[in-house]
């Protein structure tokens, strides 16, 4: 019982649930249950850090882009992604403040391996087609996930997503323009796209997370839906992705590396070969192809810029 207010925890929780069920937004200083706060911290921290880590594979292509126009485009995209990360970490800071924590704790959790980031950003990007595919399909997958949370019950996150989703649309168009240029080029360039799709397809399926906790041992989808942070399950989001992008991939004369792939008219869903979820668990535990090198780059930057944080503090 909250003696000062004369309100029990159960009454507070009931009022909280009524607010979100009525479509009200929860703000940083509002009362919220601990599991709601902790779920938001984990979700938004992972999202923010994934934006920052996700800029790294494309950063590798800034000096190697095939033209000045392409170089300027990918530089602008990297800048946007870093800006998204900073915006989201600012949202998390308000949630962390009552716990006596801040942004430095988030970065330390990342560098210590306690904070995960999206599986796709542990992967290699060895060709220019990979750079295009990241924008076209990875950012396309991100748009599907993030637009599902535009109505999130937590107001600061929902408002941040308004800007992020608008910019991600341009990122997807940027990636698509790279892919279309390659698809209209030589056979070698077309083969480059197909090779990139073959390598990225399992990671793209894993992007949305497991269909249930039985697959990998844990999932936050039930609690995020319960608290109206999002409305769709992982599998529903994956089906949306398949419906949107399979026709686009096939229209370019490319193939999907899955001989089982088909659309079930009766169930109105795509049937596909499940990715290796044990590989997913390994990758997000920082054992992916580029996990250590990208984390080491962040560790170096974090250490070298310590003087800036001290000066600003």
C-alpha positions in Angstrom: 0.0 0.0 0.0 1.3 3.5 -0.9 0.4 5.1 2.4 0.9 8.7 1.2 -1.5 8.3 -1.7 -3.6 5.5 -0.1 -3.4 3.5 -3.2 -2.3 -0.2 -3.4 0.0 -1.6 -6.1 -2.9 -3.5 -7.6 -4.9 -0.4 -7.9 -2.0 1.5 -9.5 -1.6 -1.4 -12.0 -5.3 -1.5 -12.8 -5.2 2.3 -13.5 -2.0 1.9 -15.6 -3.5 -0.9 -17.7 -6.7 1.1 -18.2 -4.7 4.0 -19.4 -2.9 2.0 -22.1 -6.0 0.1 -23.1 -7.7 3.5 -23.5 -4.9 4.5 -25.9 -3.2 7.0 -23.5 0.5 7.5 -23.7 2.8 6.8 -20.7 5.4 9.4 -20.1 8.8 9.2 -18.4 7.7 10.6 -15.1 4.5 8.6 -14.9 4.1 5.6 -12.6 4.7 2.3 -14.4 5.2 -1.3 -13.2 8.7 -2.6 -13.0 8.4 -5.2 -15.7 7.1 -2.5 -18.1 10.1 -0.2 -17.4 12.6 -3.1 -17.7 11.1 -4.3 -20.9 11.3 -0.9 -22.4 14.9 -0.4 -21.2 15.9 -3.7 -22.8 14.0 -3.1 -26.0 15.0 0.5 -26.6 18.6 -0.1 -25.5 18.9 -2.9 -28.0 17.2 -0.8 -30.7 19.5 2.2 -30.1 22.7 0.1 -29.9 21.7 -1.8 -33.1 21.4 1.5 -34.9 24.9 2.4 -33.8 26.4 -1.0 -34.5 24.4 -1.2 -37.8 26.2 1.8 -39.1 29.5 -0.1 -39.0 29.1 -2.5 -41.9 28.1 0.4 -44.1 30.8 2.7 -42.7 33.3 0.1 -44.2 31.9 1.0 -47.7 32.3 4.8 -47.4 35.8 4.8 -48.9 35.0 2.0 -51.3 31.7 3.2 -52.8 31.9 3.2 -56.6 31.1 6.8 -57.3 31.1 10.2 -55.5 27.3 10.2 -55.5 27.2 6.7 -53.9 29.8 7.8 -51.4 27.8 10.8 -50.3 24.6 8.7 -50.1 26.1 6.0 -47.8 27.8 8.7 -45.7 24.5 10.4 -45.1 22.9 7.0 -44.2 25.6 6.3 -41.7 25.1 9.7 -40.2 21.4 9.1 -39.9 21.8 5.7 -38.2 24.2 7.2 -35.6 21.7 9.9 -35.0 18.9 7.4 -34.5 21.1 5.6 -31.9 21.7 8.8 -30.0 18.0 9.7 -30.0 17.0 6.3 -28.7 19.7 6.2 -26.0 18.4 9.6 -24.8 14.9 8.0 -24.5 16.4 5.1 -22.4 18.3 7.5 -20.1 15.0 8.8 -18.7 13.9 5.2 -18.0 17.2 4.4 -16.3 17.3 7.5 -14.2 15.1 6.2 -11.3 17.4 3.1 -11.2 20.5 5.3 -10.7 21.9 4.4 -14.2 22.7 6.3 -17.3 24.1 6.1 -20.9 27.6 5.0 -19.8 26.0 1.9 -18.2 24.4 1.1 -21.5 27.7 1.3 -23.3 29.5 -0.7 -20.7 26.8 -3.4 -21.0 27.4 -3.5 -24.8 31.2 -3.7 -24.5 31.0 -6.3 -21.7 28.7 -8.5 -23.9 25.6 -8.0 -21.6 23.6 -5.9 -24.1 22.7 -7.6 -27.4 22.3 -6.0 -30.8 20.5 -7.3 -33.9 21.9 -10.5 -35.4 22.2 -8.9 -38.9 24.9 -6.4 -37.7 27.2 -9.2 -36.7 27.5 -10.3 -40.4 30.1 -9.5 -43.0 29.5 -7.1 -45.9 32.2 -8.1 -48.4 30.7 -6.6 -51.7 28.9 -3.5 -52.8 25.8 -5.7 -53.2 25.9 -6.4 -49.5 25.8 -2.6 -48.9 22.7 -2.3 -51.1 21.1 -5.4 -49.5 21.5 -3.9 -46.0 19.6 -0.8 -47.1 17.0 -2.6 -49.2 16.1 -5.7 -47.1 17.6 -5.2 -43.6 16.2 -1.6 -43.3 13.1 -2.9 -45.0 12.7 -5.5 -42.2 13.4 -2.8 -39.6 10.7 -0.6 -41.1 8.1 -3.4 -40.8 9.1 -3.9 -37.1 9.3 -0.2 -36.2 6.1 0.9 -37.9 4.3 -1.7 -35.8 5.4 0.3 -32.7 4.4 3.7 -33.9 1.4 3.5 -31.6 3.5 2.2 -28.7 2.0 3.0 -25.3 5.3 4.6 -24.2 5.0 8.1 -25.6 8.7 9.1 -25.9 9.5 5.9 -27.9 6.5 6.3 -30.1 7.5 9.9 -30.9 11.1 9.0 -31.6 9.9 6.3 -34.0 8.0 8.9 -36.0 11.3 10.5 -37.1 13.2 7.2 -37.3 10.7 5.4 -39.5 10.5 8.4 -41.9 14.3 8.4 -42.4 14.4 4.6 -42.7 12.1 4.8 -45.7 14.8 6.9 -47.5 17.4 4.3 -46.4 15.5 1.5 -47.9 15.1 3.5 -51.1 18.8 4.1 -51.1 19.6 0.4 -50.8 17.0 -0.4 -53.5 18.6 2.0 -55.9 21.9 0.3 -55.5 20.4 -3.2 -56.1 18.4 -2.0 -59.1 21.6 -0.5 -60.6 23.4 -3.7 -60.2 20.5 -5.7 -61.5 20.6 -3.7 -64.7 24.3 -4.2 -65.1 26.5 -7.1 -66.1 26.0 -10.7 -65.3 28.8 -10.5 -62.8 26.9 -7.7 -61.0 23.7 -9.7 -61.0 25.6 -12.7 -59.7 26.9 -10.4 -56.9 23.3 -9.6 -55.8 22.3 -13.3 -55.8 25.4 -14.3 -53.8 24.5 -11.6 -51.2 20.9 -12.8 -51.0 22.1 -16.4 -50.5 24.3 -15.4 -47.6 21.9 -13.0 -46.0 18.6 -14.9 -46.2 18.9 -16.9 -43.0 19.9 -13.7 -41.1 16.9 -11.9 -42.5 14.5 -14.6 -41.3 16.1 -14.5 -37.9 15.8 -10.6 -37.8 12.3 -10.8 -36.4 13.1 -13.2 -33.6 11.7 -16.7 -32.8 8.1 -17.5 -33.2 7.9 -18.6 -29.6 10.1 -19.0 -26.5 10.2 -22.8 -27.3 12.5 -22.0 -30.2 15.4 -20.2 -28.4 14.4 -20.3 -24.8 13.2 -16.7 -24.5 11.2 -14.0 -26.2 9.7 -10.7 -25.2 6.9 -10.7 -27.7 4.2 -11.6 -25.2 5.0 -8.8 -22.7 5.4 -6.2 -25.4 2.0 -7.1 -26.8 0.4 -7.2 -23.3 1.6 -3.7 -22.6 0.7 -2.4 -26.1 4.3 -1.6 -27.0 3.6 -3.4 -30.3 0.6 -5.2 -31.8 2.0 -8.1 -33.9 4.0 -11.3 -33.0 7.4 -12.1 -34.4 5.9 -14.5 -36.9 3.3 -12.0 -38.1 6.0 -9.5 -38.8 8.1 -12.1 -40.6 5.1 -13.0 -42.8 4.6 -9.3 -43.6 8.3 -9.1 -44.7 8.0 -12.2 -46.9 4.8 -10.9 -48.5 6.3 -7.6 -49.3 9.8 -8.6 -50.5 9.6 -12.0 -52.1 7.7 -10.7 -55.1 10.2 -7.8 -55.4 13.2 -10.2 -55.3 11.7 -12.5 -57.9 10.8 -9.6 -60.2 14.5 -8.9 -60.6 15.1 -12.4 -61.9 16.7 -13.4 -58.6 15.9 -16.5 -56.5 15.3 -17.2 -52.8 17.6 -19.8 -51.4 14.8 -22.0 -50.1 13.5 -24.9 -52.1 10.6 -25.3 -49.6 9.3 -21.7 -50.0 5.7 -21.4 -51.0 2.5 -19.5 -50.2 -0.2 -21.6 -48.5 -3.5 -20.3 -49.9 -5.6 -22.0 -47.2 -3.6 -20.7 -44.3 -2.8 -17.4 -46.1 0.9 -17.6 -45.0 4.3 -18.4 -46.3 5.8 -21.8 -45.7 9.6 -21.6 -45.4 12.6 -23.5 -44.2 13.4 -22.5 -40.6 16.8 -20.9 -40.1 19.2 -22.5 -37.6 18.1 -20.9 -34.4 21.1 -22.3 -32.5 23.2 -20.2 -34.9 21.0 -17.2 -34.0 21.8 -17.7 -30.3 25.5 -18.0 -31.1 25.5 -14.8 -33.2 23.7 -12.6 -30.7 26.1 -13.9 -28.0 28.8 -12.0 -30.0 30.1 -15.1 -31.8 29.2 -14.0 -35.3 31.6 -13.4 -38.2 32.2 -9.7 -37.4 31.1 -9.5 -33.7 34.5 -9.1 -32.1 36.0 -6.7 -34.6 33.0 -4.4 -34.5 32.9 -4.5 -30.7 36.6 -3.8 -30.6 36.1 -0.7 -32.7 33.4 0.5 -30.3 35.7 -0.2 -27.3 38.5 1.8 -28.9 36.3 4.7 -29.6 34.7 4.6 -26.1 38.2 4.7 -24.5 39.7 7.3 -26.8 36.7 9.7 -26.3 36.6 9.4 -22.5 38.2 12.8 -22.2 35.2 14.3 -24.2 32.7 12.7 -21.7 34.7 14.1 -18.8 34.8 17.6 -20.3 31.1 17.6 -21.0 30.3 16.2 -17.6 
